[in-house]
Amino acid sequence: MSSQMTKPTNQGAMTLQERALFLPEGLFVIAGEQEKLLFAERVKRSLPLSTSEQPQVNEPVEEYEEEAYHLSYEGGFKKKILVLFMGAELEAPLKVFLLKILGAVECTAQDIALTSEIALKEAGSAGIQSLDPEKIIAFGKIDLPIPLSKKNLYEIISEDDKELLFADSLEELIQDTDLKRKLWNSLQSLFNIKQKK
């Protein structure tokens, strides 16, 4: 029995070249398996992998990150009404004027989400989608990142479950009685307020 060849004690540690010495014919490796074998050999030898041979690991990616599209606003948003104004901040007299307008249609600051076009641009379309407003009132020339494309002033646009009203800027409205009248007529329609005869 001593004339028989003894098996190597550590077969798993043999390289491809060492294994080829024991085979009478050539060693063939299927193309897809070659990378796996080379990777396994390097791991066994504890050799660092070069960057081109690093295995790609697909880490789980969350569908969204809330901070990335959070639309900042003032108000309680109880009635799911989004009110947009031009610029970065709304001056106190304009805010008082706006709340007076909204009060005429039985809305308070707690019923709306009041935000600027600047905050909207930072949040993008996902910001509006995260709020999912039922009504949007835009004061001034504001580009909305949503598919409601028609922008005729004082005309109510309905699409899906949203209603949209574009009006002149609050700066223009506060100074012009005719524009206030147009806005009032549109708001009555938007909020289903029947005119008193």
N, C-alpha and C positions, 0 to 999 in steps of 0.2 A: 504494500500500500504506500510505501514511502516513495515509490517511483511516480505516483500520480501527482499531477500539478495541484497545488493548493490554490484555493480561491483567494483573491485579495480580500483583506478584512474590511476595507472601507470602499465598497464599490461606488457609493454615492458621490465620493469625492473625486472620481476620475474625470478628466477633461475629455473632450471629444477626440482629441488626438490620441490620448491613452486608450480610449475604448477602441479606436480604429486599429490598434496593434493586435487586438485579440480577434478581429474579424478576418476571415479569409478573403472576403471580397471588399470592394470599396464601400465607404460609408456615405450614404446619401441623406440629406436633411431636406425636408419639405420647406419651401420658402417661408411660409407663415410661421412654422415652428422654430426657424433659425433664431429669430429675435428672442423668443421665449427661452431657448436653450442658452444663448449668450447672456441673457439677463440673469438666468439662474446660476450660471457659472460665476459671474462677477459677484453675485450676492454671496455665494459660497466662499469665494476668495476674499470677501470684504474689500473689494476694490471700489473706489468711488466711480460713479458713472459719469461719463462726459455729458455735457448739456444736450448734445444732439441725440443721445441714447436714453435720456430720461423717460420713463414711462409717463404717459399723460394720465393724470388723475382728475376725473371730473367730480369736483366737489359740488354738493347740492347748493343750488342758488335759489334764494327766495324769489317769488314772483315779483315782489315789489318791496321797496323800503319806504315806510311812511314819511320819513323826513324828506325824501327825495321829491315828493310832490305835494306836500302839505300846503294848503292854501290858507294863509293867515287872514283872519277877519275879525271884525267887531260885531257883537250882537249875540243873540241866543239861537237864531236860525230855527225857531219853533215852527214857523209856517213854511219852511223850505224855500225862502225867497232870497236869491242872491242879488245884491245891488252893487254895481260897479261904477266907479267914478274915475275920471282922468287924473293923471298925476300920481304923486306919491302919498300926499296927505290931504285931508279935507279940512279946510279952514273952518273955524267955529261958526261964523255966520252961515256958511253953506251947509254945514251939518244941521244947524237949527232949521234952515229952510227945507232940507231934505226930510227931516223928521216930521215937519208940518205937512208936507206933501203926503207922506206915508200915513200920517194920522188921519188924513181925509179918507183913506181907504181902510181904516181900522187896523193899521199895522203900527207896531212900536219897534224900538230897537231890539227887543227880545224876539221878535218874529223874523228878523232878517239876518243875513250875513253880509256885512258891509266891508268891501275890500277895494283896493286900488288896482289900476291897470298894471302898476309895477309889480305888485304881489302876484297878480295873475300871470304875468310874463315869466316870473321866476318859477311858478308852480307848473305852468303849461296846461295842456288839456287834461292831464291826470288830476290836477288840482280841482277842476270843476267836477270831474267824474267822481272823485272821492267824496265830494259834498252831495252830489246827485240832487241839485235843486229842481223844484217843479216850475218855478218862475225865475226868469233872469231879467233884470232891468239894468240897462247900460246907459249911463249918462255921458255923452261925448263920443268922439270917434275912437272907439276901442276895438281892436282886432281880437275877436274871440277865437280861441284855439279849439273850436268845436264845429261839427258839420252844419250847424244852422247858418247858412251862408247869406241869405237874403237880408239886406240891411236898410230897408226903407224906414225913415224916421216915423215914429208914432204908429206904425203898422205892427200888429201882433203876429208873430210867426209861431206856428205850432208844428212841432216835429217830435215824434215818439211821445214821450210823456212830459215834454218840456214846452213852456211858452216863453217867448223872448220878445222884449220890447226895447227898441233903441230910441233914445230921445237926445235932444241937444244937451250940451254940457250944463251943469248946474250953474256955472258962471253966466251963461247966456239966458237960462231960464229965469233966474232971479231978477233980471232986468227987463224982461219982455212979457207983457200980458198976453199977447197972442200965442206965444209958445206955451205959456202956462195953461191956456185954454185947450190947446192941442193935447198937451200931456194929460190933463184932467179927463178929456174924452177917452183917451186910450186907456188910462188907468181904470176908468169905470168899466170898460169892456173887459180888461184883463182880470179884474176882480169881481166881475158879474154884479156890479152895483147898478141898480135901476135908477134912472134919472127921475127926480121929483118933478111933477107937473105943476 
